[in-house]
């Protein structure tokens, strides 16, 4: 009998693995036209930001850039951290992971690698939670119709348009955090259901990894702390005694605190800690006089996050939360209920702690698709339906399959509308700059700009183009450049009167690039006299 049960479990896992592999392959094939594209539009910021950060580290040296994520490329006119602008909002662990991956696979185009990395994260999250649902099921149910709930959990995360789009097209810190969250959740279940308290310190290492990626470590660790107090791990002796409490707190908070402290120290010694503080005040909604602050009332945040962004998905999430709370109240040591509540509490807490962040960035809704997959379509419907018997179970199961399929089909019909390729207007110039420019060249313009943001053009060009409203502003900027800077002028207009034909390069999109000779006073005066830009 035990042998037959073991064989059934192995066959069940084989089926799960086969369905998972086919689903991942189908998703990759369907998204091939979009994987590896760098384009403006909805996802222009984060894909290009990742590409910029990694490439700057590769060109400058990661230690030279102090592990800081920089907005502008290093050039003769931008050599300091202040002039290059540091993006301080996130601890850069996710970027480090892509940098390491690109060092291992230098022949893969960076943007393609970033898309592939995002898909790998998506697949890992789906697999971990699918296996977690499988582990939470009774052994006798794993080879029968209940296996549907494992598939539902995996396929929801693999094919819902939000993770389907955001993982390959909008990769960033919050996605890099989802794998350690999934692993930490899985370990929490094993410690509670199997009594394997020796996994504490493995989980501690994973929490340090999580903290290196995203501020999600704060709500996740708060949730862990809460449930360890409400529902101590099996066999924990006197959980509220001082030594036991200290050990529990250290296992959860020690490594994340050290990682966070290292990042704060890096910012402090780089003179950037104040910038992080101002961003924190903005994202938490504490500051009222910072540009970009939105109304942070309960209803405004709820409407923006749950009504406008999550839509009907919120119904499933709230129902899953109620079902999980029911089981937790019934038995606070129920490992399934504790893990489900932890999974749900993490994104809800994130909304409470960082309301401006989730209201401003719709991609933060990704955090809710973890409990949607694991709890709303995986564990809780299995527990509720399989507590029934006979015809009642059959009818409830059929209704659940229908509702899940209807939900997925409803959202899947418009998945392609999420992908809107829109090359930047300056793409031809950006590509030319990448291929032809050197460190000591400085590009000035009366009509064209490649700034640090939006980031797509500069991620392509690896060179800024500075636009000026007046010739006086241009001349003042040029006067402040370091010795050795070689000036170039970019314009849509014809300035042939100021330049020899040999000093002019015409691009296919009609732009002209003029080389300013040294000394440059005569040509700058000529540009000022012939100025055709708008003041």
VEXMAR-802481 format. One line per 4 residues: number of its first residue (from 1); their letters; for each residue z, y, x of C-alpha. Coordinates in nm, 4 decimals. Layout:
NUM> a> Z,Y,X ~ ...
! end
This chain:
1> xxxx> 0.0000,0.0000,0.0000 ~ 0.0858,0.2544,0.2758 ~ -0.2349,0.1560,0.4528 ~ -0.4396,0.2176,0.1397
5> xxxx> -0.2703,0.5544,0.0894 ~ -0.3441,0.6523,0.4495 ~ -0.7090,0.5526,0.4124 ~ -0.7361,0.7564,0.0921
9> xxxx> -0.5904,1.0598,0.2684 ~ -0.8325,1.0256,0.5581 ~ -1.1284,0.9944,0.3215 ~ -1.0016,1.2940,0.1278
13> xxxx> -0.9797,1.5025,0.4457 ~ -1.3285,1.3886,0.5463 ~ -1.4660,1.5103,0.2129 ~ -1.2831,1.8430,0.2546
17> xxxx> -1.4274,1.8795,0.6047 ~ -1.7798,1.7982,0.4874 ~ -1.7671,2.0468,0.1974 ~ -1.6220,2.3114,0.4278
21> xxxx> -1.8912,2.2610,0.6947 ~ -2.1730,2.2738,0.4374 ~ -2.0290,2.5862,0.2767 ~ -1.9949,2.7695,0.6092
25> xxxx> -2.3492,2.6711,0.7097 ~ -2.4897,2.7857,0.3741 ~ -2.3108,3.1200,0.4049 ~ -2.4466,3.1766,0.7547
29> xxxx> -2.8035,3.0951,0.6510 ~ -2.7855,3.3262,0.3499 ~ -2.6517,3.6174,0.5596 ~ -2.8853,3.5728,0.8577
33> xxxx> -3.0960,3.8837,0.7736 ~ -2.7826,4.0978,0.8051 ~ -2.5899,3.9341,1.0880 ~ -2.6101,4.1395,1.4055
37> xxxx> -2.7391,4.4583,1.2427 ~ -2.5942,4.7981,1.3295 ~ -2.6697,5.0361,1.0480 ~ -2.5242,5.3303,0.8636
41> xxxx> -2.3901,5.3059,0.5121 ~ -2.0779,5.1432,0.3812 ~ -1.9969,4.9519,0.6965 ~ -2.1197,5.2002,0.9573
45> xxxx> -1.7785,5.2910,1.0896 ~ -1.5913,4.9762,1.1844 ~ -1.8775,4.7624,1.3142 ~ -1.9923,5.0497,1.5359
49> xxxx> -1.6355,5.1329,1.6367 ~ -1.5794,4.7759,1.7584 ~ -1.9093,4.7845,1.9463 ~ -1.8197,5.1170,2.1109
53> xxxx> -1.4704,5.0125,2.2121 ~ -1.5831,4.6853,2.3695 ~ -1.8794,4.8363,2.5514 ~ -1.6770,5.1237,2.6943
57> xxxx> -1.4243,4.8755,2.8335 ~ -1.7041,4.6711,2.9856 ~ -1.8644,4.9746,3.1496 ~ -1.5512,5.1623,3.2555
61> xxxx> -1.3143,4.8711,3.3133 ~ -1.0459,4.7826,3.0610 ~ -0.7662,4.8884,3.2973 ~ -0.9384,5.2177,3.3750
65> xxxx> -0.9406,5.2893,3.0018 ~ -0.5748,5.1734,2.9766 ~ -0.6557,4.9323,2.6928 ~ -0.7161,5.2394,2.4735
69> xxxx> -0.9905,5.2491,2.2119 ~ -1.2127,5.5473,2.2911 ~ -1.4513,5.7291,2.0605 ~ -1.6902,5.8857,2.3162
73> xxxx> -1.8708,5.7319,2.6144 ~ -1.7776,5.8351,2.9641 ~ -2.0158,6.1013,3.0893 ~ -1.9963,6.3904,3.3329
77> xxxx> -1.8880,6.6257,3.0529 ~ -1.6360,6.3780,2.9029 ~ -1.4239,6.2070,3.1655 ~ -1.0686,6.2646,3.0380
81> xxxx> -0.8924,6.0801,2.7552 ~ -0.8601,6.4093,2.5677 ~ -1.2344,6.4798,2.5820 ~ -1.3259,6.1216,2.4899
85> xxxx> -1.0790,6.1072,2.1974 ~ -0.8576,5.7988,2.1594 ~ -0.8422,5.6151,1.8272 ~ -0.4701,5.5494,1.8102
89> xxxx> -0.4366,5.4014,1.4603 ~ -0.4296,5.0333,1.5603 ~ -0.2879,4.8205,1.8385 ~ -0.6093,4.6977,2.0081
93> xxxx> -0.5448,4.3205,2.0112 ~ -0.8451,4.2451,1.7919 ~ -1.0726,4.4447,2.0217 ~ -0.9281,4.2609,2.3221
97> xxxx> -1.0253,3.9310,2.1585 ~ -1.3888,4.0414,2.1194 ~ -1.3917,4.1834,2.4738 ~ -1.2731,3.8495,2.6117
101> xxxx> -1.5281,3.6636,2.4000 ~ -1.8096,3.8848,2.5262 ~ -1.6975,3.8256,2.8832 ~ -1.7360,3.4541,2.8169
105> xxxx> -2.0725,3.4975,2.6380 ~ -2.2369,3.7993,2.8047 ~ -2.5865,3.6878,2.7038 ~ -2.5160,3.7252,2.3313
109> xxxx> -2.5965,4.0754,2.1972 ~ -2.2669,4.2496,2.1317 ~ -2.3262,4.3348,1.7653 ~ -2.4405,3.9781,1.6926
113> xxxx> -2.1304,3.8484,1.8694 ~ -1.9076,4.0767,1.6603 ~ -2.0691,3.9527,1.3374 ~ -2.0288,3.5926,1.4517
117> xxxx> -1.6670,3.6603,1.5438 ~ -1.6066,3.7959,1.1926 ~ -1.7613,3.4872,1.0339 ~ -1.5516,3.2613,1.2590
121> xxxx> -1.2377,3.4431,1.1426 ~ -1.3436,3.3988,0.7806 ~ -1.4090,3.0271,0.8304 ~ -1.0757,2.9721,1.0076
125> xxxx> -0.8795,3.1498,0.7356 ~ -1.0561,2.9491,0.4624 ~ -0.9986,2.6212,0.6474 ~ -0.6292,2.6854,0.7203
129> xxxx> -0.5510,2.7756,0.3603 ~ -0.7596,2.4895,0.2250 ~ -0.5624,2.2455,0.4404 ~ -0.2388,2.4129,0.3327
133> xxxx> -0.3253,2.3540,-0.0333 ~ -0.4041,1.9909,0.0562 ~ -0.0647,1.9523,0.2299 ~ 0.1165,2.1032,-0.0693
137> xxxx> -0.0284,1.8455,-0.3073 ~ 0.1419,1.5150,-0.3776 ~ -0.0180,1.2371,-0.1674 ~ -0.1278,1.0444,-0.4754
141> xxxx> -0.3226,1.3475,-0.6039 ~ -0.5176,1.4222,-0.2849 ~ -0.8024,1.1819,-0.3508 ~ -0.8566,1.2596,-0.7188
145> xxxx> -0.9764,1.5490,-0.9351 ~ -0.6949,1.7680,-0.8010 ~ -0.8996,1.7993,-0.4817 ~ -1.0861,2.0691,-0.6768
149> xxxx> -0.8040,2.3130,-0.5979 ~ -0.8564,2.2655,-0.2244 ~ -1.2268,2.3426,-0.2683 ~ -1.1512,2.6387,-0.4944
153> xxxx> -0.9204,2.7933,-0.2338 ~ -1.1734,2.7517,0.0485 ~ -1.4843,2.8503,-0.1468 ~ -1.3224,3.1586,-0.2994
157> xxxx> -1.2526,3.2944,0.0461 ~ -1.5894,3.1851,0.1820 ~ -1.8111,3.3179,-0.0987 ~ -1.6404,3.6037,-0.2804
161> xxxx> -1.8510,3.9124,-0.1922 ~ -1.5555,4.1005,-0.0384 ~ -1.4739,3.8585,0.2464 ~ -1.8401,3.7491,0.2479
165> xxxx> -1.9414,4.1049,0.3352 ~ -1.6455,4.2520,0.5195 ~ -1.6012,3.9700,0.7723 ~ -1.9468,3.9873,0.9362
169> xxxx> -2.0245,4.3539,0.8634 ~ -1.6884,4.5357,0.8807 ~ -1.4858,4.3491,1.1453 ~ -1.1692,4.5222,1.2567
173> xxxx> -0.7980,4.4847,1.3251 ~ -0.6993,4.3831,0.9731 ~ -0.9328,4.0797,0.9881 ~ -0.8181,3.9707,1.3337
177> xxxx> -0.4668,3.9636,1.1850 ~ -0.5579,3.7200,0.9071 ~ -0.5772,3.4129,1.1343 ~ -0.2238,3.4516,1.2803
181> xxxx> -0.0957,3.5277,0.9286 ~ -0.2570,3.2042,0.8054 ~ -0.1105,3.0040,1.0945 ~ 0.2325,3.1626,1.0522
185> xxxx> 0.2259,3.0804,0.6801 ~ 0.1228,2.7201,0.7492 ~ 0.4076,2.6789,0.9988 ~ 0.6555,2.8280,0.7535
189> xxxx> 0.5585,2.5608,0.5025 ~ 0.5905,2.2816,0.7609 ~ 0.9346,2.4042,0.8643 ~ 1.0510,2.4143,0.5042
193> xxxx> 0.8825,2.1013,0.3660 ~ 0.9126,1.8755,0.6713 ~ 1.2295,2.0170,0.8263 ~ 1.0499,2.0884,1.1551
197> xxxx> 1.2688,2.3775,1.2717 ~ 1.1434,2.3237,1.6281 ~ 0.8309,2.5170,1.5209 ~ 1.0338,2.8406,1.5086
201> xxxx> 0.9272,2.9567,1.8514 ~ 0.5653,2.8569,1.8013 ~ 0.5721,3.0812,1.4985 ~ 0.7339,3.3537,1.7112
205> xxxx> 0.4390,3.3453,1.9512 ~ 0.1997,3.3700,1.6579 ~ 0.3912,3.6699,1.5226 ~ 0.3480,3.8401,1.8604
209> xxxx> -0.0253,3.7709,1.8375 ~ -0.0257,3.9169,1.4858 ~ 0.1526,4.2324,1.6008 ~ -0.1105,4.2836,1.8712
213> xxxx> -0.3801,4.2996,1.6016 ~ -0.2615,4.4955,1.3005 ~ 0.0314,4.6672,1.1310 ~ 0.0275,4.3787,0.8809
217> xxxx> 0.2935,4.2254,1.1037 ~ 0.5479,4.4624,0.9462 ~ 0.5133,4.3484,0.5804 ~ 0.4663,3.9850,0.6882
221> xxxx> 0.7777,3.9871,0.9078 ~ 0.9734,4.1720,0.6392 ~ 0.8706,3.9010,0.3919 ~ 0.9736,3.6269,0.6350
225> xxxx> 1.3105,3.7929,0.6895 ~ 1.3722,3.8320,0.3175 ~ 1.2914,3.4701,0.2346 ~ 1.4891,3.3345,0.5312
229> xxxx> 1.7910,3.5180,0.3835 ~ 1.7252,3.4210,0.0222 ~ 1.6157,3.0678,0.1070 ~ 1.7325,2.9547,0.4540
233> xxxx> 1.5365,2.6900,0.6396 ~ 1.6494,2.3315,0.5799 ~ 1.9375,2.2336,0.8047 ~ 2.0147,2.5907,0.9074
237> xxxx> 2.3885,2.5932,0.9694 ~ 2.5755,2.8866,0.8194 ~ 2.2648,3.1056,0.7885 ~ 2.4677,3.4218,0.7327
241> xxxx> 2.6898,3.3747,1.0378 ~ 2.6346,3.6342,1.3076 ~ 2.4827,3.3976,1.5669 ~ 2.2551,3.2282,1.3154
245> xxxx> 2.1424,3.5598,1.1687 ~ 2.0732,3.7049,1.5130 ~ 1.8699,3.4012,1.6133 ~ 1.6665,3.4239,1.2938
249> xxxx> 1.5981,3.7951,1.3419 ~ 1.5014,3.7472,1.7070 ~ 1.2630,3.4634,1.6226 ~ 1.0806,3.6893,1.3766
253> xxxx> 1.1022,4.0355,1.5330 ~ 1.1441,3.9952,1.9106 ~ 0.7832,3.9494,2.0230 ~ 0.6311,4.1854,1.7629
257> xxxx> 0.8797,4.4522,1.8726 ~ 0.7910,4.4036,2.2400 ~ 0.4171,4.4215,2.1659 ~ 0.4664,4.7341,1.9574
261> xxxx> 0.6891,4.8914,2.2241 ~ 0.4246,4.8247,2.4910 ~ 0.1615,4.9999,2.2789 ~ 0.3896,5.2966,2.2123
265> xxxx> 0.4679,5.3217,2.5839 ~ 0.0953,5.3196,2.6662 ~ 0.0387,5.6034,2.4195 ~ 0.3424,5.7955,2.5439
269> xxxx> 0.2345,5.7884,2.9085 ~ -0.1193,5.8785,2.8021 ~ 0.0097,6.1793,2.6067 ~ -0.1051,6.0354,2.2737
273> xxxx> 0.2134,5.9327,2.0963 ~ 0.2159,6.2485,1.8855 ~ -0.1282,6.1616,1.7504 ~ -0.0069,5.8184,1.6377
277> xxxx> 0.2956,5.9754,1.4699 ~ 0.0757,6.2190,1.2757 ~ -0.1497,5.9326,1.1670 ~ 0.1541,5.7294,1.0605
281> xxxx> 0.2812,6.0197,0.8509 ~ -0.0627,6.0426,0.6904 ~ -0.1083,5.6698,0.6182 ~ 0.2428,5.6240,0.4813
285> xxxx> 0.1976,5.9226,0.2520 ~ 0.5030,6.0970,0.4007 ~ 0.3109,6.4025,0.5226 ~ 0.2052,6.6499,0.2578
289> xxxx> 0.0286,6.9046,0.4769 ~ -0.2059,6.6811,0.6793 ~ -0.5806,6.6877,0.6145 ~ -0.6922,6.3823,0.4214
293> xxxx> -0.3721,6.3303,0.2225 ~ -0.4354,6.1884,-0.1257 ~ -0.1999,6.1972,-0.4236 ~ 0.0519,5.9230,-0.3564
297> xxxx> 0.2043,5.8743,-0.7005 ~ 0.2520,5.5144,-0.8188 ~ -0.0261,5.5412,-1.0749 ~ -0.2785,5.7077,-0.8407
301> xxxx> -0.2311,5.4349,-0.5788 ~ -0.2319,5.1552,-0.8378 ~ -0.5485,5.2903,-0.9970 ~ -0.7274,5.3274,-0.6644
305> xxxx> -0.6262,4.9887,-0.5199 ~ -0.5957,4.7565,-0.8172 ~ -0.8139,4.9099,-1.0880 ~ -1.1029,5.0647,-0.8937
309> xxxx> -1.1140,4.8305,-0.5922 ~ -0.9832,4.4925,-0.7091 ~ -1.0805,4.5226,-1.0755 ~ -1.0401,4.1978,-1.2736
313> xxxx> -0.9161,4.0253,-0.9584 ~ -0.5800,4.1953,-1.0132 ~ -0.5238,3.9847,-1.3278 ~ -0.5403,3.6621,-1.1253
317> xxxx> -0.3157,3.8081,-0.8557 ~ -0.0491,3.9246,-1.0985 ~ -0.0537,3.5916,-1.2837 ~ -0.0175,3.4094,-0.9511
321> xxxx> 0.2780,3.6340,-0.8626 ~ 0.4503,3.5591,-1.1952 ~ 0.3981,3.1818,-1.1582 ~ 0.5284,3.1882,-0.7993
325> xxxx> 0.8360,3.3867,-0.9010 ~ 0.9020,3.1408,-1.1817 ~ 0.9138,2.8471,-0.9408 ~ 1.1208,3.0444,-0.6884
329> xxxx> 1.3811,3.1424,-0.9470 ~ 1.3949,2.7835,-1.0685 ~ 1.4540,2.6577,-0.7136 ~ 1.4920,2.9090,-0.4321
333> xxxx> 1.4539,2.6307,-0.1726 ~ 1.1190,2.5178,-0.3116 ~ 0.8940,2.5408,0.0013 ~ 0.5748,2.5838,-0.2025
337> xxxx> 0.7218,2.8670,-0.4102 ~ 0.8619,3.0419,-0.1010 ~ 0.5302,3.0271,0.0863 ~ 0.3328,3.1445,-0.2187
341> xxxx> 0.5709,3.4374,-0.2694 ~ 0.5459,3.5254,0.1006 ~ 0.1658,3.5200,0.0822 ~ 0.1674,3.7504,-0.2209
345> xxxx> 0.4432,3.9821,-0.1005 ~ 0.2623,4.0664,0.2257 ~ -0.0320,4.2625,0.0748 ~ 0.1845,4.4121,-0.2009
349> xxxx> 0.4275,4.5393,0.0634 ~ 0.1388,4.6766,0.2690 ~ 0.0365,4.8904,-0.0299 ~ 0.3928,5.0201,-0.0630
353> xxxx> 0.4316,5.0965,0.3077 ~ 0.0832,5.2404,0.3747 ~ -0.0429,5.3780,0.0413 ~ -0.2789,5.6321,0.1961
357> xxxx> -0.4415,5.3634,0.4111 ~ -0.5184,5.1286,0.1223 ~ -0.6237,5.4144,-0.1061 ~ -0.8642,5.5552,0.1537
361> xxxx> -1.0040,5.2265,0.2889 ~ -1.1358,4.9811,0.0318 ~ -1.1751,4.7160,0.3025 ~ -0.7955,4.6817,0.3082
365> xxxx> -0.8371,4.4948,-0.0228 ~ -0.9253,4.1965,0.1999 ~ -0.5522,4.1320,0.2370 ~ -0.5351,4.0341,-0.1311
369> xxxx> -0.8059,3.7700,-0.1057 ~ -0.5690,3.5465,0.0905 ~ -0.3203,3.4984,-0.1964 ~ -0.6097,3.4998,-0.4441
373> xxxx> -0.7567,3.1958,-0.2692 ~ -0.4341,3.0184,-0.1726 ~ -0.2122,3.0906,-0.4728 ~ -0.4210,3.2050,-0.7701
377> xxxx> -0.6967,2.9415,-0.7368 ~ -0.5224,2.6842,-0.5183 ~ -0.1558,2.5936,-0.5337 ~ -0.0221,2.7453,-0.8559
381> xxxx> -0.2884,2.6180,-1.0986 ~ -0.2504,2.2725,-0.9432 ~ 0.1269,2.2766,-0.9941 ~ 0.1056,2.4074,-1.3484
385> xxxx> -0.1776,2.1841,-1.4675 ~ -0.0568,1.8676,-1.2915 ~ 0.2836,1.9112,-1.4551 ~ 0.1048,1.8276,-1.7825
389> xxxx> -0.0015,1.4828,-1.8971 ~ -0.2846,1.3157,-2.0829 ~ -0.5218,1.5285,-2.2910 ~ -0.3245,1.8475,-2.2219
393> xxxx> -0.3864,1.8113,-1.8478 ~ -0.7552,1.7326,-1.9015 ~ -0.8101,2.0372,-2.1237 ~ -0.6140,2.2701,-1.8941
397> xxxx> -0.8029,2.1403,-1.5897 ~ -1.1421,2.1877,-1.7601 ~ -1.0424,2.5416,-1.8613 ~ -0.9359,2.6229,-1.5039
401> xxxx> -1.2604,2.4920,-1.3558 ~ -1.4571,2.6997,-1.6060 ~ -1.2555,3.0173,-1.5460 ~ -1.2815,2.9847,-1.1679
405> xxxx> -1.6572,2.9200,-1.1853 ~ -1.7046,3.2125,-1.4258 ~ -1.5057,3.4419,-1.1949 ~ -1.7068,3.3427,-0.8881
409> xxxx> -2.0471,3.3569,-1.0597 ~ -1.9633,3.6952,-1.2111 ~ -1.8883,3.8445,-0.8688 ~ -2.1534,3.6527,-0.6740
413> xxxx> -2.4463,3.7852,-0.8783 ~ -2.4406,4.1195,-0.6940 ~ -2.3415,4.0075,-0.3423 ~ -2.6638,4.1366,-0.1858
417> xxxx> -2.6016,4.4865,-0.3188 ~ -2.3166,4.5132,-0.0700 ~ -2.5705,4.5028,0.2169 ~ -2.7650,4.8265,0.2384
421> xxxx> -2.9468,4.8589,0.5721 ~ -2.9818,5.2273,0.6613 ~ -3.0820,5.2992,1.0227 ~ -2.9508,5.6374,1.1422
425> xxxx> -3.1959,5.9273,1.1419 ~ -3.1488,5.9605,1.5175 ~ -3.2133,5.5930,1.5973 ~ -3.5306,5.6522,1.8034
429> xxxx> -3.3527,5.9168,2.0109 ~ -3.0439,5.6962,2.0454 ~ -3.2486,5.4020,2.1725 ~ -3.4337,5.6260,2.4192
433> xxxx> -3.1059,5.7681,2.5502 ~ -2.9593,5.4218,2.6082 ~ -3.2628,5.3188,2.8107 ~ -3.3197,5.6325,3.0190
437> xxxx> -3.0057,5.8412,3.0730 ~ -2.7587,5.8582,3.3595 ~ -2.3956,5.9586,3.3932 ~ -2.4633,6.3108,3.5198
441> xxxx> -2.7062,6.4136,3.2432 ~ -2.5861,6.6350,2.9580 ~ -2.7939,6.6636,2.6407 ~ -2.7868,6.9898,2.4435
445> xxxx> -2.9683,7.0732,2.1197 ~ -3.0331,7.3375,1.8575 ~ -3.1043,7.0890,1.5779 ~ -2.9968,6.7324,1.6619
449> xxxx> -2.6526,6.5852,1.7162 ~ -2.5113,6.2529,1.8275 ~ -2.1370,6.2980,1.7981 ~ -1.8465,6.0588,1.8469
453> xxxx> -1.8430,6.0056,1.4687 ~ -2.0124,5.8776,1.2622 ~ -2.0175,5.6112,1.5320 ~ -2.3448,5.4240,1.4758
457> xxxx> -2.5765,5.6634,1.6689 ~ -2.3471,5.6915,1.9721 ~ -2.2837,5.3160,1.9697 ~ -2.6608,5.2790,2.0105
461> xxxx> -2.7172,5.5670,2.2532 ~ -2.4087,5.5460,2.4744 ~ -2.4634,5.9191,2.5178 ~ -2.3575,6.2280,2.3266
465> xxxx> -2.6014,6.4991,2.2163 ~ -2.4268,6.8324,2.1639 ~ -2.5637,7.0606,1.8921 ~ -2.5041,7.4373,1.8980
469> xxxx> -2.5443,7.6903,1.6212 ~ -2.6246,7.9783,1.8578 ~ -2.7700,8.0192,2.2069 ~ -2.4484,8.1959,2.3112
473> xxxx> -2.2434,7.8859,2.2225 ~ -2.4845,7.6683,2.4195 ~ -2.4689,7.8924,2.7254 ~ -2.0883,7.9065,2.7144
477> xxxx> -2.0715,7.5263,2.6976 ~ -2.3175,7.4903,2.9865 ~ -2.1188,7.7367,3.1966 ~ -1.8095,7.5176,3.1684
481> xxxx> -1.9778,7.1967,3.2839 ~ -1.8756,7.0454,3.6188 ~ -2.0950,7.0880,3.9251 ~ -2.3646,6.8258,3.9433
485> xxxx> -2.4350,6.8182,3.5697 ~ -2.8062,6.8007,3.4930 ~ -2.9013,6.9677,3.1664 ~ -3.1441,6.8312,2.9087
489> xxxx> -3.2485,7.0075,2.5883 ~ -3.3401,6.8130,2.2720 ~ -3.5152,6.9763,1.9791 ~ -3.7379,6.9237,1.6795
493> xxxx> -3.9013,7.2601,1.7583 ~ -4.1570,7.3441,2.0267 ~ -4.0106,7.5191,2.3320 ~ -4.3106,7.4623,2.5598
497> xxxx> -4.3044,7.8294,2.6576 ~ -3.9860,7.7657,2.8561 ~ -4.0816,7.4393,3.0270 ~ -4.3591,7.2890,3.2343
501> xxxx> -4.5416,6.9893,3.0790 ~ -4.4028,6.7649,3.3524 ~ -4.0503,6.8509,3.2355 ~ -4.1170,6.7514,2.8734
505> xxxx> -4.0801,6.4076,2.7104 ~ -4.2106,6.3551,2.3571 ~ -4.0571,6.0810,2.1429 ~ -4.2419,5.8935,1.8641
509> xxxx> -4.0282,6.0568,1.5936 ~ -4.1424,6.4053,1.6978 ~ -3.8385,6.5051,1.9021 ~ -3.8933,6.6600,2.2419
513> xxxx> -3.6644,6.6344,2.5431 ~ -3.6898,6.9133,2.8011 ~ -3.5532,6.8866,3.1532 ~ -3.3791,7.2062,3.2632
517> xxxx> -3.4302,7.2788,3.6308 ~ -3.1611,7.3944,3.8703 ~ -3.0751,7.6766,3.8802 ~ -3.0928,7.6782,3.5002
521> xxxx> -3.0274,8.0446,3.4210 ~ -3.3947,8.1332,3.3658 ~ -3.4613,7.8484,3.1287 ~ -3.1373,7.9009,2.9353
525> xxxx> -3.2313,8.2677,2.8943 ~ -3.5759,8.1610,2.7749 ~ -3.4191,7.9220,2.5212 ~ -3.1951,8.1997,2.3954
529> xxxx> -3.4895,8.4350,2.3544 ~ -3.6978,8.1711,2.1746 ~ -3.4114,8.0195,1.9717 ~ -3.5335,7.8327,1.6646
533> xxx> -3.2109,7.6688,1.5527 ~ -3.0066,7.7877,1.2600 ~ -2.7223,8.0243,1.3360
! end
